Amino acid sequence: KAGVTQTPRYLIKTRGQQVTLSCSPISGHRSVSWYQQTPGQGLQFLFEYFSETQRNKGNFPGRFSGRQFSNSRSEMNVSTLELGDSALYLCASSLVAGTEKLFFGSGTQLSVL
Amino acid sequence: ELKVEQNPLFLSMQEGKNYTIYCNYSTTSDRLYWYRQDPGKSLESLFVLLSNGAVKQEGRLMASLDTKARLSTLHITAAVHDLSATYFCAVTGTASKLTFGTGTRLQVTL
């Protein structure tokens, strides 16, 4: 059974650009969450999607957005990139929202120059 | 706002020794997770603790939960070098959003 797949693995952008990250959950999983990991702030919740609906959102500016498709794949978008957006972005999937176990992908390492 | 604190932040220990990582959280939660992260890698789920008094063990790691004290511990028995990693606890707050602790970087030396 394939795990959570995130693409791309690494990304380099410049300030002001926008970026789209992709996450394919484990087959059959309908809930996808996104987290940002930085050395300074640690792991912080971005948002959670279930059945194409955003269920929960963290304390991030509106430049951060996401969506989920009917096949449960999810994308997150960051517009007008800032240097502070450099981070590891992790996606996690679970069977349904609020279940016992989250499975994390390998992450997308975003560097903003 | 839910806060999760871990200590210590960094732990250097010799192989064969025992030690405990502590995780305190500020408000009532219905589940607590422990994850392991190797450098440059993703998070690997270790334990999910669902109720007061829950204890789970896997190999040299044992996790416990005291919901009244809002405290979880991750105990390492007879550490080996392969356990070197960063360990995170995380607690569910509203809905299924996870709030993570700061992480404990464990270094096991020969």
Boltz contact constraints between the chains, C-beta under 6 A:
constraints:
  - contact:
      token1: [A, 42]
      token2: [B, 100]
      max_distance: 6.0
  - contact:
      token1: [A, 42]
      token2: [B, 102]
      max_distance: 6.0
  - contact:
      token1: [A, 43]
      token2: [B, 100]
      max_distance: 6.0
  - contact:
      token1: [A, 45]
      token2: [B, 97]
      max_distance: 6.0
  - contact:
      token1: [A, 55]
      token2: [B, 95]
      max_distance: 6.0
  - contact:
      token1: [A, 56]
      token2: [B, 95]
      max_distance: 6.0
  - contact:
      token1: [A, 56]
      token2: [B, 97]
      max_distance: 6.0
  - contact:
      token1: [A, 97]
      token2: [B, 96]
      max_distance: 6.0
  - contact:
      token1: [A, 98]
      token2: [B, 96]
      max_distance: 6.0
  - contact:
      token1: [A, 100]
      token2: [B, 48]
      max_distance: 6.0
  - contact:
      token1: [A, 101]
      token2: [B, 45]
      max_distance: 6.0
  - contact:
      token1: [A, 104]
      token2: [B, 42]
      max_distance: 6.0
  - contact:
      token1: [A, 104]
      token2: [B, 43]
      max_distance: 6.0
  - contact:
      token1: [A, 106]
      token2: [B, 42]
      max_distance: 6.0
  - contact:
      token1: [A, 107]
      token2: [B, 42]
      max_distance: 6.0
